[in-house]
Amino acid sequence: IDMHTVKPIDREAIIRAARETGAIVTGEDHTVIGGLGSAVAEVLAEEGLSCLFRRLGIPDLFAGYGEPEDLYHQYGYGAEGICRAVRALL
């Protein structure tokens, strides 16, 4: 699902994805706190849906700075890191 905006959140798409797949992985190129992953987690909790769930992004810490590709690699957000996280979840 391409969620280019967090507001308004597409609740129906999230609910449908959770029910149809049993797993949701969100990815964002900034902190995971208060972003898309948090909004998706709220929908899942409010709807009482249980599914595998993982937020990918910068963890809750003081992040470094630099070129985006370098930071993606540092925080496991590059293509390999995303694939690794999805495989670990499933």
N, C-alpha and C positions, 0 to 999 in steps of 0.2 A: 504494500500500500504506500503510495507516495503522499505523505502528509506534509505539504509545503508550508502549512501554518498550524500553529497549536490552537489558535482561537479563530473561529469556533472549532472545537474538537469534533471530529466525525465519530460520534459515539457508536452509531450503527455499524460502521466499517470495523471498528475495534471489536465490538461484540460478535459480529459475523466471523471475523478472522479467528478469534479465540475459540468459538464453537466449531468452526470448520477444520482448523488445523491443530488445536490443542497446544500451540506454542506461539509466542510473539517475541520478537527481538526488535528493539528500537535502537537507532543510531543517531547520534548528533555530534557535531564537531565543536562542542563546548562542554561545560560541566553537565553532568547527569542530574544535578540538583535543580529542580524547578523547571525542567524542560519537557520535551515530548515524552520521554520515558516516565516522568512523574505523572503527567496528564493521563497517559495510558494506564498506569498503575491505579490511578484514582477511579477510572471507568471500570476496570476489572473488579476492584474492591466494592464499589457501589452497586455493581450488578451481581455480586456474589459469584463471579466466574472464577473457576480454578483452571489455570493452564500454566505451562512452563513459560517463564518470563525472564528476560535479560535486558538490561539497559547497557548500551555501549556508548562511551564518550569519555570525557576527562573525569577521573574520580574526584571525590570531595577533598581536594588538597590545593595548596598553592602551586599552580601549574607554571611551568617554564614558558619561555617565549621563543619564537623562531619561525622558520618556514613551516607552513602547514604540513607538508609531506614529512618533515622531520618529526614534528610533534605527533602526527598520526602513528608513525612507527614507534616512537617512544612510549606512547600510551596504548599500544596494541590496537589501534584503530585503522590500520592499513588493511588491504585486502586479505592478507594472511591472518591477521589478528581477528578480523570479522569472521572468516571461515572457521578458525580455531574455536572461537566463542560459540558459534552456532553448533558446531559438531559436539562440543562439550555439553551444551544444553540438551541436545537430542540424545 
